[in-house]
Amino acid sequence: MADEALFLLLHNEMVSGVYKSAEQGEVVNPGILKVFENYLLKQENGRCITKLENMGFRVGQGLIERFTKDTARFKDELDIMKFICKDFWTTVFKKQIDNLRTNHQGIYVLQDNKFRLLTQMSAGKQYLEHASKYLAFTCGLIRGGLSNLGIKSIVTAEVSSMPACKFQVMIQKL
């Protein structure tokens, strides 16, 4: 239980640190029009999300390397996704994914009805816009794990009501 609390605190501090470092490096001229100011803030938010996603990517690669060193080869892409939803997710988030769906054409939807990294946030609608900050690392985690298993993908996250979220994994065919 203590390791879970440490993971949640570490994740929150990581997100906070990335955004604080971006704010400190930003110099905003008071004479700039409000439109440009909003544009700059959106650009900075995108850079922070990319940085968090890249951090998750690297961690996902390392974790999958450790978790799969003693497992048999996977038969296909669906077996890999099942491994991600069961074993990988259980090790990282202490529970399995609640639902895995696929269209059998390279798109998978992983649904977690009580995502650990969002449970500490209020369920109010005003926090939905901040959820992407806390999901970027996990998107990278999934993408990095899949990458190390030989699957190139694009992973996005969507939250319609807190703390439930869906991760959409689009497999890129080579």
GIURMO-V539339 format. One line per field, one symbol per residue. phi: phi as a letter, one per 40 degrees, with the letter a starting at -180 (. if undefined). Layout:
phi->???
This chain:
phi->.cccccccccccccccccccccccccbbcccccdccccccccccccccccccccccdcccdcccdccbcbcccccadccccccdccccccccbgacccabbabfbgbbbbbbcacdcbcccccccccdccccdcbcccdcdccccccccgbcabbbbabbacccabbbbbcccc
